[in-house]
Amino acid sequence: MRELWENFAGHPGENEIQQLKAYDSERDQVLKKFVLLASQVLEIPAGFVSVLDDTNQYIKASHHFGLTHSSRADSICRYVVDSQSALVIADTWQDARFVTHPFVVGAPYIRFYAGVPLNNSQGVAVGTLCLTDTEPHSFSAEKVATMTILAGLVTAFLTAWQAAGLSDPLTGLPNHRRLVRDLLFLQRAQDNATRRLIIIECLDLSRAFDLARSLGIEPVSTLLRDLATLLPLRLRLAPGDLFYVLSSGRFALLTGEKSRLCAAWVAGRLEGITADVGEGLSVSLAPHSGETLFNASEQSPEEIINEALLAMHEAIDLNVPALSFRDELNTQHKDELGLMSDLAAAIRSGEGLYLVYQPKICLQSGKPVGLEALIRWKHAVRGELLPGSFIPLAEQTSLLSSLTDWVIGESVAQLVKWKQSRFLLPVTVNVSEQDFSRDGFADALAKRLTDAGLENRLLGIECLETEKIIGSPQAIKGLQLLKAKGFSVALDDFGTGYSNINYLSKVPLDVIKLDRSLVSQIATDTAARIIAKSIITMLKELNYVVIAEGVEDAQTQLALKNYGCDQAQGFFYSRPLTSAALEAWL
C-alpha cells in the first residue's frame, strides 16, 4: 500500500472541516475542556463545539448537551457559520425564527443560545463554539467578547493540533491522528477496495496505571517501546501493511482484505507474548484483537475505527482472543447512545427518574436507623430500568455528575418533607470519583443542606469506584473536605479483594459496608463465616461502623449480630421502597 495522504485543494475551509469532522478522541477531549471552561466562565450550564458541512452538523465535544448530530437545516449554528458572526438568542420562545424550531419544542429543548464562529486563518467559519440552556438568559456584549476570545483559543489549538507531528513521541511509529488522516485520504480519493482494520490491545489503561504506580514511569515506557518493536516482528508485516500506535498499549494494523493478517491470525501470533520492562524483568500480556472489513468510500474514518474498537471491546468482555465486527455490535452501540440521550433529557425534565429507599436496620435493637437512596428509571419506551442498565454507560460520559446532582437534589427535598412530618432518618447517596474531584463539591453540598435547613449528618456519602479514588489526590481531598464538614463517608463493597485493606489508611471513612458477595455466603459456607467474622472484628477495633448489605435470611442476620456487625440491609428486612411505601412500612 503506497503512501496514502496528500493535500487536496478545495473550497476555502474544506480541509479544516474534513479534519474536524474526522474521529480524533484525544483532540475532542481537549475541545471538551474548552467547552467546560466556557460554560463555567460564562455561567451557562450546557455547551458544545460543532462543525457543519453542506448537509449535516456534527457535535464534536459537549458538556451537559445530549445532541450528537443533526441536519444542517435543523442546526441553529448554521446562522453563525453563514453570517460568520456571533448569534445570541436570549429566549427562543420570543424569537419568531425559532419559536417552532424542533430543538426548541423538542429535545434538547433549547431556550437560550449563544454561538460564535471558529474562523480559520483565512477568516472562514469552519465550526462554532456554543452555549445553551433550557431557561432564558441575558447575555451582555462583554460576555460575547469573552466567548469570542475563547473561540479564538479553540481555533489556535486546532491549528496547532493539525500542524503537530503524526508520529507517537515514545515509539516513533505513526499515531492515531495519522490513521485518521490515512483513512480520510482513502475516503476522499473514493477508494473502492475492501480493506481490513485490526485494533490490538496488549495493555489496558488501568493495568498501565498499576504498573506505573508500582514500577515507575520509565519501566512502563520501556515496555511500550519493546511492544512497538516486537509486534511488527511477530506479525511479519508485508511492505504494504501499515502499523500504528493508538494509545499506550493499543495498536492498529491497516491492511488489505486478501492479506493473511486478520484478527484471529494476529491473536494466534501474539499468544503468550511478554514485554521487557528493563533490568531483566518482563510482563506477560494477554492481547485482544478486533477487526472490521470496510470500504473507505462508503464509511467515515470515525465509523471504521469505531467498528474495530467495538469488536475489540466485545472480545475483551467475552474474554476471547479476537472477534470480527458484526452489525449487531453497531446496533448495540447506537442503542446505548440513544439511551444516554434519553437519560440526558430525563435529567433535564425529571420525567421518569425516581428514588427508592432501602432501610438500614440496627442489629441490636432491630429498628431502622438509616436509608440508602437508589435511583430508578421508568423509561417511556423500555419500561422500568435498574441502575445496572444505564449507570455503567453514564460513567463514560459527563452525565454521571448530572445524575449525582439530581439524586442529591431529590434526596434533600425528601429529607425536608420528612422533617416537616417529624419522620427523619439519615439518607446515604452513592457518589463517584468524578464527583469528589469536582472543585467546590463539598462546599456546594454543605450549602445545599444549609439552605434546606438540614444538618449535614443527615446526608451520608457512599464511595463508588474506590480504586479510582485512591489514585486521585483531588478525590481524596474532596472526601476529606466532606468529612470535615460533618458528612458521614462510607466505603462500599468492602471484602471483595485483599487490596481493600489498603483503602482504610488512605480514605477518610466513617462507615464500612461489607460486600453482598461475602454476606450472601455466611449461612452456607464455613470459610465465608470465618472471613466475615475476622473482617468485622478488625473493623470494629479500628472504630468503624460496619454495615452488611444483601442480608436475605434470619441465619445470616443472627451470625452478623453475634460477630458484632452494627447494621444490616437487604431483602430480609425490605426491598427498596418508594417514599410513600416506606412511610407505610415504617
C-alpha positions as a printed Julia matrix, in Angstrom:
586×3 Matrix{Float64}:
   0.0     0.0    0.0
   1.63    3.25  -1.11
   1.74    6.49   0.9
  -1.9     7.4    1.43
  -2.0    11.06   2.43
  -1.73   14.06   0.13
  -3.11   17.57   0.49
  -6.19   18.37  -1.54
  -7.14   21.78  -2.9
 -10.81   22.65  -2.48
 -13.24   25.27  -1.28
 -11.99   27.65   1.44
 -12.15   25.9    4.8
 -12.95   22.49   3.26
  -9.76   20.84   4.5
 -10.26   22.11   8.08
 -13.89   20.97   8.05
 -12.93   17.48   6.89
 -10.21   17.23   9.52
 -12.51   18.5   12.29
 -15.21   16.01  11.23
 -12.73   13.14  11.43
 -12.71   10.99  14.56
  -9.96   12.02  16.99
 -10.7    11.19  20.62
  -7.63   12.93  22.07
  -8.38   16.19  20.25
 -12.06   16.03  21.18
 -11.2    15.54  24.86
  -9.29   18.85  24.76
 -12.22   20.51  22.95
 -14.49   19.23  25.71
 -12.33   21.05  28.27
 -12.68   24.27  26.27
 -16.47   23.82  26.32
 -16.43   23.21  30.08
 -14.3    26.34  30.56
 -16.72   28.45  28.51
 -19.66   27.04  30.46
 -18.06   27.82  33.82
 -16.7    31.27  32.93
 -19.91   32.48  31.29
 -22.22   30.69  33.75
 -24.32   28.83  31.17
 -24.8    25.13  32.06
 -24.5    23.45  28.65
 -22.32   23.91  25.6
 -20.68   22.27  22.61
 -18.31   22.61  19.68
 -19.8    21.75  16.31
 -18.71   21.54  12.68
 -21.04   21.9    9.7
 -20.69   20.66   6.16
 -23.15   21.12   3.3
 -25.7    18.69   4.72
 -25.09   17.97   8.41
 -23.98   19.32  11.77
 -21.65   17.21  13.94
 -21.2    17.81  17.68
 -17.51   17.12  18.32
 -17.41   17.91  22.06
 -20.12   18.8   24.56
 -20.95   19.46  28.21
 -24.45   18.66  29.51
 -25.73   18.6   25.91
 -27.17   15.33  24.61
 -27.38   16.01  20.86
 -24.63   14.35  18.77
 -25.59   15.4   15.23
 -28.37   16.94  13.14
 -29.13   18.05   9.62
 -27.69   21.41   8.62
 -31.23   22.65   8.02
 -32.15   21.98  11.68
 -28.93   23.46  13.04
 -29.18   26.81  14.81
 -25.4    27.01  14.38
 -25.79   27.44  10.62
 -26.85   31.04  11.26
 -23.47   31.63  12.92
 -21.49   29.93  10.14
 -23.43   31.59   7.31
 -23.1    35.07   8.82
 -19.6    34.38  10.22
 -20.62   36.36  13.28
 -21.86   35.77  16.83
 -25.51   34.95  17.45
 -27.26   35.36  20.82
 -30.86   34.3   21.37
 -31.83   35.3   24.9
 -35.16   33.46  24.69
 -36.06   31.27  21.72
 -39.72   31.44  22.74
 -39.64   35.17  21.97
 -37.85   34.85  18.61
 -40.11   34.22  15.63
 -37.32   32.37  13.79
 -37.04   29.7   16.47
 -40.28   29.52  18.44
 -41.36   26.39  16.5
 -37.83   25.03  15.91
 -37.64   21.24  16.52
 -34.78   21.68  19.04
 -36.8    24.29  20.91
 -40.13   22.44  21.16
 -38.37   19.06  21.48
 -35.09   17.66  22.85
 -32.68   19.23  23.7
 -35.29   21.98  24.46
 -33.06   24.98  23.73
 -34.4    28.14  25.36
 -31.16   30.13  25.36
 -28.46   30.02  22.68
 -25.17   31.83  22.2
 -22.8    30.86  19.39
 -19.6    32.3   17.93
 -17.76   31.12  14.81
 -14.48   29.23  14.77
 -12.68   31.06  11.96
  -9.61   29.68  10.2
  -6.61   31.78   9.18
  -8.49   32.92   6.04
 -11.41   34.14   8.16
 -13.71   31.29   7.04
 -16.01   29.8    9.69
 -15.33   26.06   9.94
 -17.35   25.44  13.11
 -18.92   27.0   16.19
 -18.48   27.31  19.94
 -21.93   27.4   21.53
 -23.62   27.66  24.93
 -27.24   26.67  25.62
 -29.74   26.31  28.42
 -33.32   25.21  28.9
 -34.0    28.57  30.57
 -33.73   32.1   29.08
 -30.73   34.31  29.94
 -29.49   37.82  29.34
 -26.03   37.79  27.73
 -24.0    41.01  27.7
 -21.72   42.28  24.95
 -18.84   41.69  27.37
 -19.75   38.01  27.6
 -19.96   37.78  23.79
 -16.46   39.29  23.63
 -15.18   36.74  26.18
 -16.79   33.91  24.24
 -15.15   35.2   21.03
 -11.75   35.18  22.75
 -12.36   31.59  23.86
 -13.33   30.68  20.28
 -10.03   32.19  19.14
  -8.2    29.95  21.61
 -10.09   26.92  20.29
  -9.14   27.82  16.72
  -5.49   28.34  17.72
  -5.48   24.94  19.4
  -6.99   23.26  16.33
  -4.4    24.9   14.08
  -1.58   23.72  16.33
  -3.11   20.25  16.61
  -3.31   19.84  12.85
   0.26   21.12  12.45
   1.59   18.74  15.12
   3.53   15.62  14.15
   1.77   12.44  13.11
   4.16   10.14  15.0
   3.95    8.72  18.5
   6.67   10.55  20.5
   7.6     7.47  22.55
   7.94    4.9   19.75
   8.27    6.97  16.58
   5.5     4.95  14.91
   2.52    6.53  13.08
  -0.06    7.58  15.64
  -3.84    7.77  15.95
  -4.03   11.05  14.04
  -2.05    9.53  11.2
  -4.52    6.63  10.96
  -7.43    9.09  10.82
  -5.72   11.1    8.08
  -4.88    7.97   6.08
  -8.49    6.78   6.24
  -9.7    10.27   5.37
  -7.47   10.27   2.31
  -8.89    6.92   1.19
 -12.4     8.29   1.64
 -11.76   11.48  -0.32
  -9.92    9.55  -3.03
 -13.06    7.39  -3.45
 -11.0     4.25  -2.84
 -13.32    1.28  -3.54
 -11.03   -1.53  -2.38
 -12.16   -3.61   0.58
  -9.64   -3.19   3.38
  -9.19   -4.52   6.89
  -8.52   -2.55  10.09
  -7.36   -4.54  13.13
  -7.06   -2.96  16.59
  -4.92   -4.8   19.14
  -4.99   -4.1   22.87
  -1.97   -5.51  24.68
  -2.13   -3.4   27.83
  -5.27   -1.63  29.06
  -5.03    1.77  30.73
  -5.86    0.51  34.23
  -3.05   -2.06  34.11
  -0.66    0.52  32.66
  -1.57    2.78  35.6
  -0.96   -0.03  38.1
   2.42   -0.83  36.53
   3.45    2.83  36.55
   2.43    3.14  40.18
   4.4     0.05  41.25
   7.4     0.18  38.87
   7.59    3.82  37.86
   7.12    5.6   34.54
  10.41    4.64  32.89
   9.89    0.83  33.05
   6.43    1.27  31.54
   7.93    3.42  28.76
  10.47    0.65  28.17
   7.64   -1.88  27.96
   5.71    0.2   25.42
   8.8     0.73  23.25
   9.51   -3.01  23.41
   5.94   -3.78  22.33
   6.18   -1.36  19.39
   9.29   -3.2   18.18
   8.13   -6.72  19.0
   4.64   -6.69  17.45
   5.62   -5.88  13.83
   8.32   -8.57  14.04
   5.89  -11.16  15.45
   3.27  -10.3   12.84
   5.73  -10.36   9.9
   4.25   -7.28   8.28
   4.41   -7.08   4.5
   5.76   -3.9    2.85
   2.25   -2.59   2.2
   0.88   -3.11   5.73
   0.63   -0.03   7.94
   1.14   -0.22  11.71
   0.03    2.48  14.18
   0.19    3.28  17.89
  -3.27    4.42  19.02
  -2.53    4.87  22.73
  -0.47    3.27  25.5
  -0.56   -0.47  24.79
  -3.07   -0.2   21.95
  -2.09   -0.65  18.29
  -3.76   -0.7   14.87
  -2.98   -2.51  11.65
  -4.3    -1.36   8.25
  -4.08   -3.98   5.52
  -5.91   -5.37   2.51
  -8.79   -7.85   2.54
  -6.66  -10.58   0.93
  -3.82  -10.24   3.44
  -3.11  -13.21   5.7
  -3.37  -10.73   8.59
  -6.73  -10.98  10.35
  -7.76  -10.62  13.99
  -7.71  -14.38  14.65
  -4.31  -14.84  12.99
  -2.91  -11.87  14.91
  -4.25  -13.32  18.18
  -2.54  -16.63  17.43
   0.79  -14.96  16.66
   0.66  -12.91  19.87
  -0.36  -15.75  22.19
   1.97  -15.94  25.18
   3.69  -12.66  24.36
   5.82  -10.95  27.01
   7.35   -7.47  27.01
  10.52   -6.22  28.66
  10.35   -3.6   31.44
  14.12   -3.44  32.0
  16.59   -4.91  34.49
  15.8    -8.45  33.35
  12.1    -8.17  34.16
   9.27   -8.93  31.74
   5.48   -8.72  31.87
   3.14  -11.37  30.46
   0.4    -9.94  28.28
  -2.95  -11.25  27.04
  -3.74   -9.31  23.85
  -7.25   -8.95  22.43
  -7.95   -8.04  18.8
 -10.96   -6.67  16.95
 -11.3    -6.15  13.21
 -13.6    -4.71  10.59
 -13.7    -5.01   6.81
 -14.56   -1.69   5.22
 -14.85    0.33   2.05
 -13.43    3.79   2.72
 -15.61    5.42   0.06
 -18.73    4.34   1.97
 -17.72    4.95   5.6
 -16.11    7.75   7.59
 -12.84    7.21   9.48
 -14.79    7.53  12.75
 -17.19    4.73  11.74
 -14.34    2.45  10.63
 -12.31    2.89  13.82
 -15.42    2.57  16.0
 -16.33   -0.74  14.36
 -12.89   -2.21  15.06
 -12.99   -0.85  18.63
 -16.43   -2.33  19.23
 -15.19   -5.73  18.1
 -12.09   -5.43  20.3
 -14.12   -4.44  23.38
 -16.52   -7.32  22.74
 -13.53   -9.68  22.62
 -12.35   -8.29  25.97
 -15.83   -8.58  27.51
 -16.18  -12.2   26.34
 -12.55  -12.98  27.23
 -11.78  -14.36  23.78
  -8.62  -13.52  21.8
 -10.28  -12.0   18.73
 -13.6   -11.02  17.16
 -14.77   -9.52  13.89
 -17.23   -6.65  13.77
 -20.84   -7.54  13.09
 -23.86   -5.29  12.62
 -25.3    -6.31  15.98
 -22.43   -4.55  17.76
 -23.15   -1.33  15.9
 -26.85   -1.66  16.7
 -25.99   -2.14  20.37
 -23.69    0.9   20.3
 -26.35    3.08  18.69
 -28.88    1.77  21.19
 -26.59    2.78  24.05
 -26.11    6.25  22.57
 -29.88    6.6   22.26
 -30.32    5.55  25.88
 -27.81    8.18  27.05
 -29.61   10.84  25.01
 -32.86    9.81  26.7
 -31.15    9.93  30.1
 -29.89   13.46  29.47
 -33.45   14.52  28.62
 -34.81   12.74  31.72
 -32.32   14.54  33.97
 -33.31   17.9   32.5
 -37.04   17.28  32.78
 -37.09   14.97  35.81
 -39.58   12.76  33.99
 -39.23    9.02  34.55
 -36.46    9.19  37.16
 -37.31    8.46  40.78
 -35.7     7.29  44.02
 -36.36    4.27  46.17
 -35.04    3.87  49.69
 -33.73    0.7   51.36
 -33.81    0.7   55.18
 -30.7     0.07  57.27
 -31.52   -1.86  60.44
 -29.67   -1.75  63.76
 -28.8    -5.38  64.53
 -29.0    -4.83  68.28
 -32.38   -3.01  68.51
 -33.97   -4.25  65.28
 -35.05   -0.69  64.45
 -34.38    1.29  61.23
 -31.52    3.77  61.67
 -30.95    4.99  58.12
 -31.79    4.71  54.45
 -29.89    4.27  51.2
 -31.24    6.22  48.22
 -31.21    4.22  44.99
 -32.11    5.58  41.57
 -34.67    4.0   39.25
 -35.82    5.0   35.78
 -39.22    4.33  34.24
 -38.38    4.8   30.57
 -41.23    5.83  28.31
 -40.49    3.0   25.85
 -38.24    0.49  27.64
 -40.2     0.42  30.89
 -38.58    0.04  34.32
 -34.78    0.2   34.18
 -32.47   -0.82  37.02
 -29.24    1.16  37.56
 -27.11   -1.59  36.03
 -28.62   -0.91  32.62
 -27.69    2.79  32.47
 -25.22    3.76  35.23
 -22.21    1.99  33.56
 -22.95    3.92  30.36
 -23.37    7.21  32.25
 -19.98    6.62  33.89
 -18.39    7.01  30.45
 -19.9    10.47  29.99
 -20.44   13.73  31.88
 -23.98   12.53  32.62
 -22.84   10.71  35.78
 -22.18   14.0   37.58
 -25.51   15.4   36.39
 -27.22   12.25  37.65
 -25.48   12.56  41.03
 -26.69   16.17  41.32
 -30.23   15.03  40.55
 -30.11   12.24  43.17
 -28.74   14.61  45.81
 -31.39   17.22  44.99
 -34.21   14.69  45.25
 -32.81   13.22  48.48
 -32.53   16.64  50.11
 -36.07   17.55  49.02
 -37.37   14.29  50.51
 -35.5    14.88  53.77
 -37.15   18.29  54.03
 -40.6    16.69  53.6
 -39.85   14.04  56.21
 -38.54   16.67  58.61
 -41.82   18.57  58.32
 -43.74   15.36  59.07
 -41.46   14.57  62.05
 -40.21   11.42  60.38
 -36.48   11.71  59.77
 -33.75    9.13  59.13
 -30.3     9.83  57.61
 -30.08    9.09  53.88
 -26.93    7.99  52.04
 -26.32    8.59  48.34
 -23.81    6.92  46.02
 -21.15    9.28  44.7
 -18.34    8.58  42.21
 -14.73    9.71  41.89
 -15.82   12.18  39.19
 -17.95   13.99  41.75
 -15.44   14.02  44.61
 -12.87   15.51  42.23
 -15.08   18.43  41.27
 -13.88   21.77  42.64
 -16.26   23.07  45.28
 -18.3    19.86  45.53
 -18.15   19.72  49.34
 -18.92   23.44  49.73
 -21.85   23.25  47.32
 -23.25   20.21  49.1
 -22.98   21.86  52.52
 -24.68   25.0   51.2
 -27.49   22.94  49.73
 -28.24   21.37  53.12
 -27.92   24.69  54.95
 -30.36   26.31  52.53
 -32.75   23.4   53.14
 -32.48   23.79  56.93
 -30.89   20.35  57.36
 -27.87   19.18  59.33
 -25.02   17.72  57.29
 -25.14   14.48  59.32
 -28.49   13.68  57.65
 -26.87   13.1   54.24
 -24.29   10.32  54.04
 -21.87    9.81  51.16
 -21.15    6.32  49.84
 -17.95    5.92  47.79
 -18.12    4.2   44.42
 -15.06    3.34  42.27
 -12.8     3.26  45.33
  -9.66    2.26  43.4
 -10.04    5.36  41.21
 -10.41    7.49  44.33
  -7.16    6.06  45.73
  -5.35    7.16  42.57
  -6.79   10.69  42.63
  -5.33   13.18  45.15
  -8.12   15.58  44.18
 -10.77   12.98  45.09
  -9.08   12.23  48.43
  -9.02   15.96  49.2
 -12.71   16.18  48.31
 -13.55   13.36  50.73
 -11.5    15.0   53.48
 -13.47   18.22  52.99
 -16.78   16.34  53.17
 -15.76   14.59  56.38
 -14.56   17.89  57.87
 -17.98   19.41  57.17
 -19.74   16.66  59.1
 -20.86   14.37  56.28
 -20.65   10.65  57.0
 -18.4     8.89  54.46
 -18.93    5.18  53.72
 -16.89    2.69  51.69
 -18.99    0.35  49.56
 -18.28   -3.31  48.66
 -15.58   -3.97  51.26
 -14.26   -7.53  51.28
 -14.15   -8.17  47.52
 -10.35   -8.21  47.44
  -7.26   -8.11  49.6
  -6.41   -4.64  48.29
  -9.39   -3.29  50.21
  -7.26   -3.36  53.38
  -5.05   -0.63  51.93
  -8.01    1.71  51.47
  -8.51    2.13  55.19
  -5.34    4.16  55.73
  -5.83    6.3   52.62
  -9.51    7.25  52.5
 -11.18    9.26  55.31
 -14.01    6.91  56.31
 -16.66    6.54  59.0
 -18.62    3.54  57.72
 -17.6     0.28  56.01
 -20.16   -1.76  54.04
 -19.46   -5.47  53.66
 -19.91   -6.69  50.11
 -23.03   -8.76  49.42
 -20.97  -11.49  47.72
 -19.38  -12.21  51.11
 -22.53  -11.7   53.18
 -24.61  -13.99  50.96
 -22.36  -16.99  51.73
 -22.34  -16.69  55.54
 -25.31  -19.05  56.02
 -23.86  -21.82  53.82
 -20.06  -21.52  53.74
 -17.75  -22.03  56.72
 -14.87  -20.14  55.12
 -17.16  -17.15  54.44
 -18.22  -17.12  58.1
 -14.61  -17.13  59.29
 -13.64  -14.36  56.87
 -16.69  -12.24  57.75
 -16.1   -12.59  61.5
 -12.42  -11.67  61.12
 -13.15   -8.64  58.97
 -15.88   -7.35  61.3
 -13.62   -7.82  64.36
 -10.81   -5.91  62.67
 -13.06   -3.07  61.54
 -14.65   -2.68  64.97
 -11.18   -2.5   66.56
 -10.48    0.35  64.13
 -13.69    2.1   65.31
 -15.64    1.9   62.05
 -19.4     1.49  61.84
 -19.91   -1.8   59.96
 -22.93   -2.42  57.72
 -23.73   -5.7   55.94
 -25.66   -5.46  52.69
 -27.51   -8.27  50.97
 -28.93   -9.92  54.11
 -31.69  -12.28  52.97
 -32.3   -14.76  55.83
 -32.53  -14.97  59.62
 -29.47  -17.22  59.94
 -27.23  -14.6   58.29
 -28.77  -11.86  60.43
 -28.07  -13.77  63.65
 -24.49  -14.57  62.65
 -23.75  -10.93  61.82
 -25.24   -9.81  65.12
 -23.06  -12.29  67.01
 -19.95  -11.14  65.09
 -20.54   -7.55  66.26
 -21.78   -6.05  62.98
 -23.65   -2.78  63.63
 -26.25   -2.56  60.87
 -27.7    -4.59  58.0
 -29.82   -4.07  54.92
 -31.32   -6.49  52.45
 -34.48   -8.23  51.3
 -34.8    -9.99  54.67
 -35.92   -6.64  56.05
 -37.27   -4.84  53.0
 -36.82   -4.3   49.31
 -36.03   -0.74  48.22
 -39.28    1.24  48.62
 -40.73    4.45  47.25
 -41.11    7.23  49.8
 -44.84    6.54  50.18
 -44.33    2.79  50.58
 -41.5     3.39  53.04
 -43.7     5.58  55.24
 -46.34    2.83  55.28
 -43.67    0.18  56.04
 -42.41    2.17  59.0
